Amino acid sequence: MIVDALERVRAKLEYSTLATQFVGQRFTMRDLQTVYETVWGTTWDRANFRRKVLATPDFVHPIEGKTASNGSRGRHAQLYRAGSATTLHPPILRS
């Protein structure tokens, strides 16, 4: 039963906005990517993942003026919030 449930979640991540339910109200692109990588057991190139997410209409929206420190030097990460979309078009497919 657990194996079937995990496969259902894996499949839903491809075409729905379910991944945003596993992060807080405000999240970084890396937080969202970690959800996909953990559930699918894969790794993504950060730039390609970001491009796919931002190309999907109303999936996520940047929170203007809000950033998160990652604990190291350099630029802080942009914060996002979930958009109003419920399905992803185009879908984000597993490798």
A tleap script that builds the chain and sets N, CA, C and O, in Angstrom:
source leaprc.protein.ff14SB
mol = sequence {
  NMET ILE VAL ASP ALA LEU GLU ARG VAL ARG
  ALA LYS LEU GLU TYR SER THR LEU ALA THR
  GLN PHE VAL GLY GLN ARG PHE THR MET ARG
  ASP LEU GLN THR VAL TYR GLU THR VAL TRP
  GLY THR THR TRP ASP ARG ALA ASN PHE ARG
  ARG LYS VAL LEU ALA THR PRO ASP PHE VAL
  HIE PRO ILE GLU GLY LYS THR ALA SER ASN
  GLY SER ARG GLY ARG HIE ALA GLN LEU TYR
  ARG ALA GLY SER ALA THR THR LEU HIE PRO
  PRO ILE LEU ARG CSER
}
set mol.1.N position { 0.827 -1.185 0.000 }
set mol.1.CA position { 0.000 0.000 0.000 }
set mol.1.C position { 0.881 1.262 0.000 }
set mol.1.O position { 0.582 2.231 -0.697 }
set mol.2.N position { 1.954 1.241 0.777 }
set mol.2.CA position { 2.837 2.401 0.850 }
set mol.2.C position { 3.543 2.608 -0.482 }
set mol.2.O position { 3.712 3.746 -0.921 }
set mol.3.N position { 3.954 1.538 -1.123 }
set mol.3.CA position { 4.616 1.634 -2.431 }
set mol.3.C position { 3.664 2.271 -3.447 }
set mol.3.O position { 4.073 3.123 -4.235 }
set mol.4.N position { 2.399 1.857 -3.427 }
set mol.4.CA position { 1.404 2.432 -4.342 }
set mol.4.C position { 1.176 3.919 -4.054 }
set mol.4.O position { 1.039 4.717 -4.981 }
set mol.5.N position { 1.136 4.286 -2.779 }
set mol.5.CA position { 0.939 5.686 -2.406 }
set mol.5.C position { 2.116 6.544 -2.858 }
set mol.5.O position { 1.920 7.653 -3.356 }
set mol.6.N position { 3.332 6.039 -2.689 }
set mol.6.CA position { 4.510 6.780 -3.112 }
set mol.6.C position { 4.509 6.968 -4.629 }
set mol.6.O position { 4.836 8.051 -5.114 }
set mol.7.N position { 4.151 5.944 -5.370 }
set mol.7.CA position { 4.098 6.074 -6.830 }
set mol.7.C position { 3.021 7.080 -7.245 }
set mol.7.O position { 3.202 7.812 -8.219 }
set mol.8.N position { 1.917 7.122 -6.522 }
set mol.8.CA position { 0.859 8.099 -6.827 }
set mol.8.C position { 1.365 9.523 -6.605 }
set mol.8.O position { 1.105 10.406 -7.422 }
set mol.9.N position { 2.080 9.749 -5.514 }
set mol.9.CA position { 2.651 11.071 -5.250 }
set mol.9.C position { 3.674 11.422 -6.321 }
set mol.9.O position { 3.693 12.550 -6.812 }
set mol.10.N position { 4.516 10.475 -6.686 }
set mol.10.CA position { 5.504 10.722 -7.740 }
set mol.10.C position { 4.830 11.148 -9.034 }
set mol.10.O position { 5.278 12.084 -9.695 }
set mol.11.N position { 3.761 10.465 -9.392 }
set mol.11.CA position { 3.039 10.789 -10.626 }
set mol.11.C position { 2.350 12.150 -10.529 }
set mol.11.O position { 2.367 12.922 -11.488 }
set mol.12.N position { 1.749 12.447 -9.383 }
set mol.12.CA position { 1.043 13.729 -9.219 }
set mol.12.C position { 1.993 14.919 -9.276 }
set mol.12.O position { 1.599 16.004 -9.703 }
set mol.13.N position { 3.242 14.728 -8.851 }
set mol.13.CA position { 4.207 15.824 -8.920 }
set mol.13.C position { 4.455 16.252 -10.363 }
set mol.13.O position { 4.817 17.402 -10.609 }
set mol.14.N position { 4.269 15.356 -11.305 }
set mol.14.CA position { 4.520 15.684 -12.707 }
set mol.14.C position { 3.510 16.675 -13.271 }
set mol.14.O position { 3.880 17.544 -14.060 }
set mol.15.N position { 2.261 16.563 -12.887 }
set mol.15.CA position { 1.216 17.366 -13.526 }
set mol.15.C position { 0.405 18.255 -12.590 }
set mol.15.O position { -0.485 18.975 -13.044 }
set mol.16.N position { 0.695 18.218 -11.296 }
set mol.16.CA position { -0.035 19.066 -10.356 }
set mol.16.C position { 0.921 19.936 -9.544 }
set mol.16.O position { 2.139 19.777 -9.626 }
set mol.17.N position { 0.369 20.838 -8.775 }
set mol.17.CA position { 1.167 21.729 -7.930 }
set mol.17.C position { 1.363 21.165 -6.521 }
set mol.17.O position { 1.654 21.912 -5.586 }
set mol.18.N position { 1.207 19.871 -6.374 }
set mol.18.CA position { 1.326 19.202 -5.083 }
set mol.18.C position { 2.617 19.543 -4.346 }
set mol.18.O position { 2.612 19.640 -3.119 }
set mol.19.N position { 3.707 19.725 -5.058 }
set mol.19.CA position { 5.004 19.986 -4.425 }
set mol.19.C position { 4.971 21.211 -3.517 }
set mol.19.O position { 5.695 21.258 -2.522 }
set mol.20.N position { 4.146 22.198 -3.841 }
set mol.20.CA position { 4.088 23.406 -3.009 }
set mol.20.C position { 3.450 23.134 -1.647 }
set mol.20.O position { 3.567 23.955 -0.737 }
set mol.21.N position { 2.781 21.996 -1.498 }
set mol.21.CA position { 2.184 21.630 -0.216 }
set mol.21.C position { 3.228 21.100 0.765 }
set mol.21.O position { 2.961 20.990 1.961 }
set mol.22.N position { 4.410 20.774 0.259 }
set mol.22.CA position { 5.476 20.218 1.093 }
set mol.22.C position { 6.499 21.268 1.529 }
set mol.22.O position { 7.468 20.946 2.216 }
set mol.23.N position { 6.284 22.513 1.133 }
set mol.23.CA position { 7.139 23.623 1.558 }
set mol.23.C position { 6.265 24.622 2.309 }
set mol.23.O position { 5.040 24.498 2.294 }
set mol.24.N position { 6.864 25.598 2.955 }
set mol.24.CA position { 6.097 26.598 3.683 }
set mol.24.C position { 5.377 27.563 2.744 }
set mol.24.O position { 5.438 27.417 1.523 }
set mol.25.N position { 4.701 28.542 3.321 }
set mol.25.CA position { 4.017 29.555 2.508 }
set mol.25.C position { 5.014 30.344 1.676 }
set mol.25.O position { 4.709 30.761 0.558 }
set mol.26.N position { 6.209 30.548 2.226 }
set mol.26.CA position { 7.299 31.205 1.495 }
set mol.26.C position { 8.432 30.198 1.389 }
set mol.26.O position { 8.794 29.552 2.372 }
set mol.27.N position { 8.985 30.070 0.203 }
set mol.27.CA position { 10.010 29.066 -0.021 }
set mol.27.C position { 10.974 29.530 -1.096 }
set mol.27.O position { 10.673 30.425 -1.885 }
set mol.28.N position { 12.129 28.907 -1.108 }
set mol.28.CA position { 13.113 29.194 -2.145 }
set mol.28.C position { 12.942 28.166 -3.259 }
set mol.28.O position { 12.292 27.137 -3.076 }
set mol.29.N position { 13.528 28.457 -4.400 }
set mol.29.CA position { 13.490 27.516 -5.508 }
set mol.29.C position { 14.189 26.218 -5.104 }
set mol.29.O position { 13.777 25.131 -5.511 }
set mol.30.N position { 15.242 26.337 -4.306 }
set mol.30.CA position { 15.969 25.153 -3.829 }
set mol.30.C position { 15.079 24.291 -2.942 }
set mol.30.O position { 15.144 23.064 -3.022 }
set mol.31.N position { 14.243 24.906 -2.093 }
set mol.31.CA position { 13.312 24.143 -1.259 }
set mol.31.C position { 12.381 23.304 -2.134 }
set mol.31.O position { 12.159 22.122 -1.872 }
set mol.32.N position { 11.847 23.932 -3.169 }
set mol.32.CA position { 10.929 23.244 -4.074 }
set mol.32.C position { 11.654 22.124 -4.822 }
set mol.32.O position { 11.116 21.028 -4.982 }
set mol.33.N position { 12.858 22.400 -5.272 }
set mol.33.CA position { 13.641 21.397 -5.984 }
set mol.33.C position { 13.924 20.197 -5.087 }
set mol.33.O position { 13.904 19.057 -5.552 }
set mol.34.N position { 14.184 20.442 -3.827 }
set mol.34.CA position { 14.453 19.362 -2.874 }
set mol.34.C position { 13.253 18.424 -2.754 }
set mol.34.O position { 13.431 17.214 -2.613 }
set mol.35.N position { 12.049 18.957 -2.807 }
set mol.35.CA position { 10.847 18.112 -2.765 }
set mol.35.C position { 10.867 17.146 -3.946 }
set mol.35.O position { 10.724 15.936 -3.772 }
set mol.36.N position { 11.045 17.691 -5.143 }
set mol.36.CA position { 11.069 16.832 -6.330 }
set mol.36.C position { 12.187 15.799 -6.255 }
set mol.36.O position { 11.961 14.620 -6.530 }
set mol.37.N position { 13.375 16.227 -5.889 }
set mol.37.CA position { 14.515 15.306 -5.842 }
set mol.37.C position { 14.315 14.211 -4.799 }
set mol.37.O position { 14.675 13.058 -5.033 }
set mol.38.N position { 13.751 14.559 -3.664 }
set mol.38.CA position { 13.536 13.579 -2.598 }
set mol.38.C position { 12.479 12.551 -2.998 }
set mol.38.O position { 12.690 11.348 -2.844 }
set mol.39.N position { 11.362 13.014 -3.503 }
set mol.39.CA position { 10.277 12.098 -3.869 }
set mol.39.C position { 10.655 11.241 -5.070 }
set mol.39.O position { 10.350 10.049 -5.102 }
set mol.40.N position { 11.314 11.836 -6.050 }
set mol.40.CA position { 11.682 11.085 -7.253 }
set mol.40.C position { 12.993 10.337 -7.122 }
set mol.40.O position { 13.281 9.460 -7.936 }
set mol.41.N position { 13.797 10.660 -6.117 }
set mol.41.CA position { 15.080 9.986 -5.940 }
set mol.41.C position { 16.073 10.323 -7.038 }
set mol.41.O position { 16.884 9.482 -7.427 }
set mol.42.N position { 16.012 11.553 -7.540 }
set mol.42.CA position { 16.894 11.997 -8.611 }
set mol.42.C position { 17.506 13.334 -8.243 }
set mol.42.O position { 17.161 13.924 -7.219 }
set mol.43.N position { 18.404 13.804 -9.071 }
set mol.43.CA position { 18.924 15.158 -8.905 }
set mol.43.C position { 18.672 15.924 -10.202 }
set mol.43.O position { 18.657 15.345 -11.287 }
set mol.44.N position { 18.477 17.216 -10.072 }
set mol.44.CA position { 18.220 18.094 -11.207 }
set mol.44.C position { 19.302 19.163 -11.276 }
set mol.44.O position { 19.837 19.584 -10.250 }
set mol.45.N position { 19.609 19.583 -12.445 }
set mol.45.CA position { 20.436 20.752 -12.625 }
set mol.45.C position { 19.616 21.955 -12.154 }
set mol.45.O position { 18.471 22.123 -12.573 }
set mol.46.N position { 20.186 22.785 -11.293 }
set mol.46.CA position { 19.431 23.903 -10.711 }
set mol.46.C position { 18.864 24.850 -11.762 }
set mol.46.O position { 17.712 25.273 -11.664 }
set mol.47.N position { 19.663 25.181 -12.758 }
set mol.47.CA position { 19.206 26.122 -13.781 }
set mol.47.C position { 18.061 25.535 -14.607 }
set mol.47.O position { 17.100 26.238 -14.919 }
set mol.48.N position { 18.156 24.264 -14.958 }
set mol.48.CA position { 17.090 23.632 -15.732 }
set mol.48.C position { 15.803 23.526 -14.925 }
set mol.48.O position { 14.714 23.759 -15.450 }
set mol.49.N position { 15.931 23.171 -13.642 }
set mol.49.CA position { 14.745 23.083 -12.786 }
set mol.49.C position { 14.074 24.446 -12.676 }
set mol.49.O position { 12.858 24.560 -12.834 }
set mol.50.N position { 14.861 25.469 -12.407 }
set mol.50.CA position { 14.329 26.834 -12.276 }
set mol.50.C position { 13.613 27.259 -13.555 }
set mol.50.O position { 12.530 27.841 -13.502 }
set mol.51.N position { 14.219 26.966 -14.698 }
set mol.51.CA position { 13.628 27.332 -15.983 }
set mol.51.C position { 12.284 26.638 -16.170 }
set mol.51.O position { 11.322 27.270 -16.608 }
set mol.52.N position { 12.202 25.359 -15.849 }
set mol.52.CA position { 10.948 24.619 -16.000 }
set mol.52.C position { 9.864 25.163 -15.078 }
set mol.52.O position { 8.722 25.344 -15.499 }
set mol.53.N position { 10.216 25.424 -13.829 }
set mol.53.CA position { 9.229 25.927 -12.868 }
set mol.53.C position { 8.713 27.301 -13.284 }
set mol.53.O position { 7.505 27.537 -13.297 }
set mol.54.N position { 9.622 28.198 -13.621 }
set mol.54.CA position { 9.208 29.558 -13.972 }
set mol.54.C position { 8.492 29.621 -15.315 }
set mol.54.O position { 7.776 30.589 -15.576 }
set mol.55.N position { 8.662 28.623 -16.171 }
set mol.55.CA position { 7.969 28.588 -17.463 }
set mol.55.C position { 6.538 28.085 -17.328 }
set mol.55.O position { 5.752 28.201 -18.268 }
set mol.56.N position { 6.195 27.535 -16.189 }
set mol.56.CA position { 4.859 27.009 -15.965 }
set mol.56.C position { 3.973 28.127 -15.416 }
set mol.56.O position { 4.190 28.594 -14.298 }
set mol.57.N position { 2.973 28.561 -16.194 }
set mol.57.CA position { 2.143 29.693 -15.778 }
set mol.57.C position { 1.473 29.492 -14.422 }
set mol.57.O position { 0.850 28.462 -14.160 }
set mol.58.N position { 1.618 30.498 -13.576 }
set mol.58.CA position { 0.950 30.586 -12.274 }
set mol.58.C position { 1.307 29.464 -11.293 }
set mol.58.O position { 0.552 29.195 -10.359 }
set mol.59.N position { 2.456 28.811 -11.501 }
set mol.59.CA position { 2.907 27.778 -10.557 }
set mol.59.C position { 3.450 28.440 -9.300 }
set mol.59.O position { 3.013 28.125 -8.193 }
set mol.60.N position { 4.395 29.352 -9.462 }
set mol.60.CA position { 4.957 30.098 -8.336 }
set mol.60.C position { 5.073 31.566 -8.709 }
set mol.60.O position { 5.133 31.921 -9.886 }
set mol.61.N position { 5.104 32.417 -7.679 }
set mol.61.CA position { 5.279 33.853 -7.868 }
set mol.61.C position { 6.359 34.354 -6.917 }
set mol.61.O position { 6.368 33.982 -5.744 }
set mol.62.N position { 7.266 35.190 -7.404 }
set mol.62.CA position { 8.273 35.744 -6.496 }
set mol.62.C position { 7.614 36.698 -5.507 }
set mol.62.O position { 6.645 37.383 -5.836 }
set mol.63.N position { 8.143 36.730 -4.313 }
set mol.63.CA position { 7.683 37.675 -3.301 }
set mol.63.C position { 8.627 38.859 -3.390 }
set mol.63.O position { 9.788 38.761 -2.991 }
set mol.64.N position { 8.145 39.960 -3.902 }
set mol.64.CA position { 8.981 41.138 -4.146 }
set mol.64.C position { 9.640 41.617 -2.862 }
set mol.64.O position { 8.990 41.765 -1.827 }
set mol.65.N position { 10.926 41.853 -2.949 }
set mol.65.CA position { 11.684 42.414 -1.831 }
set mol.65.C position { 12.008 41.430 -0.729 }
set mol.65.O position { 12.609 41.814 0.275 }
set mol.66.N position { 11.627 40.172 -0.884 }
set mol.66.CA position { 11.878 39.177 0.159 }
set mol.66.C position { 12.909 38.174 -0.320 }
set mol.66.O position { 12.794 37.600 -1.403 }
set mol.67.N position { 13.921 37.980 0.516 }
set mol.67.CA position { 14.956 36.995 0.215 }
set mol.67.C position { 15.251 36.188 1.474 }
set mol.67.O position { 14.903 36.586 2.586 }
set mol.68.N position { 15.895 35.056 1.270 }
set mol.68.CA position { 16.265 34.196 2.393 }
set mol.68.C position { 17.770 34.008 2.386 }
set mol.68.O position { 18.368 33.776 1.336 }
set mol.69.N position { 18.378 34.108 3.551 }
set mol.69.CA position { 19.804 33.870 3.676 }
set mol.69.C position { 20.036 32.370 3.708 }
set mol.69.O position { 19.311 31.632 4.374 }
set mol.70.N position { 21.049 31.929 2.985 }
set mol.70.CA position { 21.380 30.503 3.006 }
set mol.70.C position { 22.522 30.208 3.974 }
set mol.70.O position { 23.062 29.101 3.989 }
set mol.71.N position { 22.876 31.178 4.760 }
set mol.71.CA position { 23.908 30.989 5.765 }
set mol.71.C position { 25.328 31.185 5.272 }
set mol.71.O position { 26.278 31.083 6.048 }
set mol.72.N position { 25.479 31.463 4.001 }
set mol.72.CA position { 26.815 31.691 3.473 }
set mol.72.C position { 26.884 33.077 2.853 }
set mol.72.O position { 25.881 33.783 2.760 }
set mol.73.N position { 28.052 33.444 2.442 }
set mol.73.CA position { 28.212 34.749 1.805 }
set mol.73.C position { 27.569 34.728 0.436 }
set mol.73.O position { 27.258 33.670 -0.112 }
set mol.74.N position { 27.381 35.887 -0.089 }
set mol.74.CA position { 26.823 35.969 -1.438 }
set mol.74.C position { 25.376 36.408 -1.430 }
set mol.74.O position { 24.825 36.807 -0.405 }
set mol.75.N position { 24.793 36.324 -2.580 }
set mol.75.CA position { 23.419 36.780 -2.783 }
set mol.75.C position { 22.434 35.887 -2.045 }
set mol.75.O position { 22.586 34.666 -2.026 }
set mol.76.N position { 21.433 36.493 -1.443 }
set mol.76.CA position { 20.380 35.742 -0.778 }
set mol.76.C position { 19.433 35.167 -1.818 }
set mol.76.O position { 19.290 35.721 -2.907 }
set mol.77.N position { 18.787 34.062 -1.485 }
set mol.77.CA position { 17.869 33.393 -2.407 }
set mol.77.C position { 16.528 34.126 -2.461 }
set mol.77.O position { 16.023 34.588 -1.438 }
set mol.78.N position { 15.961 34.226 -3.653 }
set mol.78.CA position { 14.641 34.818 -3.854 }
set mol.78.C position { 13.589 33.927 -3.189 }
set mol.78.O position { 13.649 32.701 -3.291 }
set mol.79.N position { 12.632 34.550 -2.513 }
set mol.79.CA position { 11.524 33.797 -1.930 }
set mol.79.C position { 10.351 33.790 -2.898 }
set mol.79.O position { 10.118 34.762 -3.617 }
set mol.80.N position { 9.617 32.684 -2.907 }
set mol.80.CA position { 8.447 32.505 -3.763 }
set mol.80.C position { 7.253 32.100 -2.917 }
set mol.80.O position { 7.392 31.705 -1.760 }
set mol.81.N position { 6.085 32.207 -3.517 }
set mol.81.CA position { 4.855 31.692 -2.924 }
set mol.81.C position { 4.146 30.890 -4.006 }
set mol.81.O position { 4.396 31.080 -5.196 }
set mol.82.N position { 3.271 30.005 -3.591 }
set mol.82.CA position { 2.528 29.203 -4.558 }
set mol.82.C position { 1.572 30.092 -5.344 }
set mol.82.O position { 0.987 31.026 -4.794 }
set mol.83.N position { 1.419 29.804 -6.611 }
set mol.83.CA position { 0.455 30.503 -7.448 }
set mol.83.C position { -0.907 29.842 -7.320 }
set mol.83.O position { -1.092 28.952 -6.490 }
set mol.84.N position { -1.849 30.268 -8.129 }
set mol.84.CA position { -3.202 29.730 -8.046 }
set mol.84.C position { -3.431 28.534 -8.961 }
set mol.84.O position { -4.511 27.944 -8.944 }
set mol.85.N position { -2.443 28.171 -9.750 }
set mol.85.CA position { -2.596 27.013 -10.642 }
set mol.85.C position { -2.748 25.744 -9.816 }
set mol.85.O position { -2.196 25.633 -8.722 }
set mol.86.N position { -3.500 24.790 -10.348 }
set mol.86.CA position { -3.633 23.482 -9.707 }
set mol.86.C position { -3.011 22.382 -10.560 }
set mol.86.O position { -2.681 21.308 -10.056 }
set mol.87.N position { -2.854 22.654 -11.849 }
set mol.87.CA position { -2.199 21.699 -12.743 }
set mol.87.C position { -1.038 22.395 -13.438 }
set mol.87.O position { -1.027 23.616 -13.591 }
set mol.88.N position { -0.076 21.608 -13.850 }
set mol.88.CA position { 1.112 22.142 -14.519 }
set mol.88.C position { 1.005 21.887 -16.019 }
set mol.88.O position { 0.826 20.753 -16.463 }
set mol.89.N position { 1.117 22.943 -16.768 }
set mol.89.CA position { 1.123 22.810 -18.222 }
set mol.89.C position { 2.186 23.735 -18.777 }
set mol.89.O position { 1.980 24.948 -18.758 }
set mol.90.N position { 3.287 23.248 -19.260 }
set mol.90.CA position { 3.586 21.825 -19.472 }
set mol.90.C position { 3.961 21.132 -18.152 }
set mol.90.O position { 4.408 21.787 -17.211 }
set mol.91.N position { 3.779 19.818 -18.089 }
set mol.91.CA position { 4.132 19.080 -16.875 }
set mol.91.C position { 5.649 19.058 -16.676 }
set mol.91.O position { 6.412 19.244 -17.623 }
set mol.92.N position { 6.070 18.829 -15.444 }
set mol.92.CA position { 7.481 18.631 -15.128 }
set mol.92.C position { 7.667 17.122 -14.999 }
set mol.92.O position { 7.254 16.515 -14.011 }
set mol.93.N position { 8.288 16.534 -16.001 }
set mol.93.CA position { 8.379 15.074 -16.083 }
set mol.93.C position { 9.628 14.528 -15.421 }
set mol.93.O position { 10.681 15.166 -15.418 }
set mol.94.N position { 9.491 13.331 -14.857 }
set mol.94.CA position { 10.632 12.618 -14.293 }
set mol.94.C position { 11.591 12.238 -15.401 }
set mol.94.O position { 11.193 12.075 -16.554 }
set mol.95.N position { 12.844 12.101 -15.048 }
set mol.95.CA position { 13.852 11.678 -16.026 }
set mol.95.C position { 13.638 10.239 -16.396 }
set mol.95.O position { 14.385 9.693 -17.209 }
savepdb mol mol.pdb
quit
